[in-house]
Amino acid sequence: MSSLSPSFSPTERQRYRRHLQLAEIGEAGQQRLRQARVLVVGAGGLGCPILQYLAAAGVGTLGLADADQVELTNLPRQILYGPAEVGQPKVEAAARALRRLNDLIIYELHPIRVSPENVRELVAGYDVVVDGSDNFPTRYLLNDACVSLDKPLVSGAIYKFEGQVSVFNYQGGPTYRCLFPEPPSAAEAPDCNTTGVLNVLPGLIGTVQATEALKVLLGLGDVLSGRLWLLDTLSFQSRTLRFKRDPAQSQINLDTASPADYIDASCAPATTANVLTASELRQLLASPEPPMLLDVRGPLEHARRHLPGAVLLPLPQLAARAAEVPRQGVVVVYCQSGVRSAQAVALLRGLGHDNVHTLSGGLEEF
């Protein structure tokens, strides 16, 4: 092996010796890692092993984005933390643990929840994004930001005893939307507050994500682009599904996506204050001051059947046309089953429309 670049300290030479002995990495590859900037979204079950292995590998700058605090229920699977960290911000507790592992790394802390308002600026500052989040809105948001800014996205997900990993938007490859064109409904999505998970599963999946991130940074091997790797820990069987780039889905970005895709209706706090039953709506419609009815379905659905006097405003257009929704008087939003209307109400209430309500069960129950 040739002598190491003078820019490496004796400590670095010793620390990264096993990497330097690999012809596929060597001095040039380790230098690429040291110059790399990687954003890890989520410092939880997946984020902990991702951060540990990327820090240990010598990735020069690691961004940690997470708004949560450490909870006692996190400890079995979020192995950067112990009882002393309960109640502390995750990014701060994680950074302290990571500095003990490798103090040669720059750690940039983002104690924020990634949102449509901050995601573009956040992602723009990094070379690769690794998604360790636990909800679909964040996954779609990160995908769309990476498409907008042409950044590779290393994605992982876990459920009970199963996990999956893929790499999206890598060198013209498929995006997350090519594999999953539309977010699941609230009824289809797992309940983030009640679904259990085997404690070692995030470690397995997160380690694979870290592996893929290193391969992307180093230009090594066959990156999981256009392939979804799945693991079942109960049988310890794994399989790989291939998928192709979809010309239409791959073009969806922050500027063209539906804002409703970024609303987490499945994990929103349950509330009955803004939900009306069919009988309650009938009573309101018979009152001297009936509510405004807002249909957030598509034009074809509206044409087939709609409530008399309802105004059509399809959900994908709602954010851009929210100013058309009155802020005075009662507004009742409906769709076919109640899923889209719940998303619409969450969006409108987030914009300050406190007078909007959703029809429980939608037209199917009316």
N, C-alpha and C positions, 0 to 999 in steps of 0.2 A: 504494500500500500504506500502510495506517495505521501510525503510529509503534509501535515495538515496546514490549512491556511493560517497565517499569522493572526487573523481576526478571531480565531478560536482560542479561548484561554485554556491553560492546563486543566482546569476543573471541567470545562466542557469536553475536552479531549477524553478525559477519563469517564465522565458521565455517559457520553454517547458512544462509547467504544464499540458496543455490539452493533450499533447502526453503521458505524464507520467501516466495520469489517465486512458488511454486506456490499458486494460490488454493485448491486442494484440501487443502493442509497449512497454510500460513500460520503466524501466531503461535500460534493456538489449538492447531493440530496439533503444532507443535514443543514446546509446553508439555506436551501429553499424552505425548509421547515422553520428555521429561525427567522426568516423574513416574512413568513406567512401570517395572515390575520384571519382568525376563524371566529365566527359568532355562534355561540351555543345558546339556543332559546330554550329555557327551562332548566332549572338546577335541581330537578327532582330525581325520580327513579332512573330515567334514561340519562339525564344530564350528568349525574354524578360519575358514572363510569366513563362517559364521553370525555368529560373535563379531566378526569384523572389520567387517562391514557394520552390525551393530546398534550397535556402539560408535561407528563413524563417523557413524551417523545421529543420535546423541545420545540413545539410550535411557539413561535416568538411572541405573538399577541393573542390572547384569548379574551373574547367578549362574553360576559355572563349577563343574560337578560332574564329576570324573574322578579315578580312583584310580591311573591309570597313569603311568609315566615315559616320557620321550621316548626312542625307539629309533632307530637309524640307518636302519632300514627305513621309518620314518615320514616321513623328510624329503622324498621326491619329491612327496608329496601333502598333507602337513600343514605349510602354508606359514608358519605363525607361528614355526616353529622352524628352527634351523640346527645345524651340528655342535657348537657350543659348548653347546647345551642338552641334548645326549644324556646320559641318566642323571638328568636333573632331573625333578621332578614336573611334569606337564603344566600343571596349573592355575597353578602359580607362573610357569613360563616363558611361558605364554600371557598372564597378567596383565601381566608386564613389557612384552611386545610391544604389548599393547593400550594400556597407559598412554602409550607413545610415540606411539601413534596418536591417542588422545584422553584427556587427563588430567583432563577434566571429569567423567568417569564414575566411579561407585562400583562397584568390582569385589568381589564376595563370593565367596570361594574355599571350595569344598567338596571337599577331596582324599579323597573316599570313593567306594566303589562303591555305587550306589543299590540298596537292598534293601528287602524288605517291612518291615523294622524301622525304617528311617529315611525312607522315601519320603513318608509322609503329612506329617510335619513339614517336610520339605524343600519339597515342592510348595506347601504352604499359604502360604508366604511370598512367592509370586510371582503375577503377573497372567496370564502366558502361559508355557507350557512348550514348548521346542523340542527335539525328540529328535534328537540326533546320534549315537546309540548304534549298535553294530554287531551286536546279537544280539536274538533274538526274546523271550527272557524279560524283558529291560529294556523292550522296546516294549509288551508286555502289562502289565507292572507300571506303567509311566507312564500308559498308557491308563486302567487301573483307578483309579489315584490321581486322575487328572483328572476321571473320572466321579464319584468320591466327593466331590471338592472343587469340582466345577463349574468347571473351568479348561479353556480351549482348549488343544489339543495340535497343534503343527505337526510333522508327521512326514516324515522322508525316509529313503530306503534306496538303496543302490548295490550292483551286482553286475557285476563284470567291465567291460562297456562300457555298461551300462544303469542307469538310475536312476528313482526315482519320488518324488512329493511329494503329500501330501494334508493337510487340516486336519480334525481330529476334535473332537467334543464342542463345536462352535461354535454358540452360539445355538440349542440344541436339535437340532442336526444329528447325523448318524451318528457312531458311535464306531469305533475301530480294530477292535473285535470284530464290528461290523456288516459290515465288509469281509473280515476274516479271523477267523472264529468260533473256530478252534482253532489252537494252535501246531503247526507242522510237527513231524514225528517227527525223531529224530536222523538217520535215513537221508535224509530229505528236505531238511533244513536244510543250507546250504552250510557247509563246514568253514572256520571262521574263521581257521585257521592256514595253510591252503594255497591259498585262493582269491585270485587276483591281481585287480588293478583298474587301469584306465587312470588315470594320475596326475591328469589334469585333471577327471575325472568328479566327484569330491567337490566341486570348486570350482563346477561348474555347478549341481549339485543343492543344495548348501549355500546358494548365492546365491538360488535360488528359495525355499528355506525362509526365508531372511531377508526376502525380499520379502513372503511371506505373513504373517510375524510382524508386519511393519510395517503391512500392510493391516488385520490384526486390531486392532492398537493404535490405528490412526487411523480405523477404520471406513470404509475406502476400497474401492471396486471390488467385484468378485465374488470373494469368498474361495473357495478350493478346498475347500469343505465339500460332502460328498456327491459329490466328483469326485476321481479319481485321475489325476494327470498323469504320463505315462510318456515317457522319452526314451531313444532308441537312438543313441548317439554314432557308431556305424559308418555308419549311413545318415543320421544327423541328422534322423530322422523322429520326430515326437512325436504322441501321441494322448491323448485324455482319456476315461476310463471313468466312467460315472455309476453310483452305487449309492445305495441307500435305507437309512434307519434301520430296523433290526430291533428290534421292540418288546422281545423277550426279551434279545438280546445287548446292547442299549444300557443295560440295567439292571445288568449285571454290574459290580461294583466291588470294592474291596479286601476288603470283608467277605463277599462272596458267591463270589468266584472260587476256583478250585482252586489251592492252593499249588503244585501240580506245574507250573503254567504259568510259574512264576518260576524254574524250575531249568534251567540251561543244560547239558543233557546232551551237546549236539553239540560243545561246546568244552571239556568237562571233561577233565582229564588221563586218558589211557588207563591202565587198571589191570586186571590179571588176578587180583588178590588176592581180589576179591569176586565173581568170575564163575565159575560152575560149568557144565560141559558136561552134556549129557543122560546120558552114561555115568557121569560123576562123581556125579550126583545118584542114579542107580540104585544105585550102590555104597553111598552114604550111607543110602538107604532100606532097604537090606538089612542094615545094621549093627545091633548091639544097641541103640544109642541113635540112632534116626532123627531127622532134623531136623523142625522145625515147617515146614509149607508154608503160604505166604501168597499167596492169589490176589487180585491187585489189579485184575482186570477188572470188568465190570459184572455184575449179577445174572443177566441173560439168558445171557450168555456162560458164566457159571459153571454155570448149569442145564443147558446143552447138553452140556458136558464139563468135568470138572475132575479133578485128581489126588485119589485117595482120601485122606480125612482133611484136605484143605486147608481153611483158614479163609478165608472171603471178607471182604475189606476193600477196597472199591473205592478207586482212587487219589484221586478227589476228596475222599474222607473221611479220607484217611490222616493228614494233619497234625493234624486235630482229635482223632483217635483213636490217635495214636502211642503213648500210654501203654499201650494194649492189647497192644502187641508186646513180647514178653519180651526182656530184655537179657542173659539167660543162655541157653546152648545155641545150637545152630546154627539159624538161620532162613533158609529159602530162599524168595525172592519170585519169582513167575512171572506172566506174562501170556500173550497169544497169540503175540507175535513177539519179545519181549524188550525192546521200547522202553519201555513203561510200567513194567516191573519195574526197569529201569535207573534211571528217574527216581525210583521209589519208594525204591530203595536209596540214591541220592544224598541224598534228603530225610531218610531215617532216619539215615544216617551223619552228616549234618549236625546231627542232634539227639542224637548220642552213642551210637547203636546200632551198635557195631562188630562185632556178630555176624551181620549180615545179608548175604546173598549173592543174586545174581540168576542166573536160569537163562538161559544163552545160547541165543537162538533161540526161547525160550518153548515153548509146547505144540506149535508147528509142527515143532520139532526133536526132541520127546520121543517 
